[in-house]
Amino acid sequence: MNRCGNVTLKEQLISLQDGFIRQTYFSDDNKELYAILHVMNEHHRHILKLLKQKKKADVQLYLQNVHWKIEYPEMI
């Protein structure tokens, strides 16, 4: 984020970051954990793609509705 020249986007991400709990997944099942982390990495790739396309509104919606959604509460 430090390399980003878009001050508005940086401020918005910082404000959103403060309002959400970061998720760390724990599991003894390495295959299940790997699958979940693979999905999270795909999310990150999609976010980067949207950022490169300068789709600010789409980034915000994706973060709020997909990436920050708690899907595996039993593993947090």
C-alpha positions in Angstrom: 0.0 0.0 0.0 2.9 2.3 0.6 3.6 2.4 -3.2 0.1 3.4 -4.0 -0.3 7.0 -5.2 -4.0 7.1 -4.7 -4.5 8.8 -1.4 -8.3 8.4 -1.4 -8.0 4.6 -1.9 -5.3 4.3 0.8 -7.4 6.2 3.3 -10.5 4.1 2.5 -8.6 0.8 2.8 -7.1 1.9 6.2 -10.5 2.9 7.5 -12.0 -0.4 6.4 -9.1 -2.4 7.7 -9.7 -0.9 11.2 -13.3 -2.1 11.1 -12.7 -5.7 10.3 -11.2 -8.6 12.3 -8.3 -10.3 10.5 -8.8 -14.0 10.1 -6.2 -16.6 10.8 -7.2 -20.2 10.1 -6.2 -23.2 12.2 -6.7 -26.8 11.4 -5.0 -30.2 11.9 -6.3 -31.1 8.4 -3.6 -29.8 6.1 -5.6 -30.5 3.0 -8.5 -28.5 4.2 -6.3 -25.7 5.4 -4.5 -25.6 2.0 -7.8 -25.5 0.2 -8.9 -22.5 2.2 -5.6 -20.7 1.8 -5.8 -21.3 -1.9 -9.2 -19.6 -2.0 -7.8 -16.7 -0.1 -4.9 -16.4 -2.6 -7.4 -16.4 -5.4 -9.3 -13.6 -3.7 -6.0 -11.6 -3.5 -5.4 -12.1 -7.2 -8.9 -10.9 -8.0 -8.4 -7.8 -5.8 -5.1 -7.0 -7.6 -6.8 -7.4 -11.0 -9.6 -5.0 -10.0 -7.0 -2.5 -8.6 -5.0 -2.7 -11.9 -8.3 -2.0 -13.8 -8.9 1.0 -11.5 -12.3 -0.4 -10.5 -12.5 1.3 -7.1 -16.2 0.5 -6.4 -15.7 -3.1 -7.4 -12.8 -3.5 -5.1 -14.8 -2.1 -2.2 -17.7 -4.4 -2.9 -15.5 -7.4 -3.3 -13.7 -6.8 -0.1 -16.8 -6.2 1.9 -19.0 -8.9 0.4 -16.6 -11.7 -0.5 -13.0 -11.4 0.9 -13.9 -10.3 4.4 -16.9 -12.7 4.8 -16.3 -15.2 7.6 -16.9 -18.5 5.8 -15.0 -20.9 8.2 -15.8 -19.7 11.7 -14.9 -23.1 13.2 -11.3 -22.7 12.0 -10.7 -19.2 13.3 
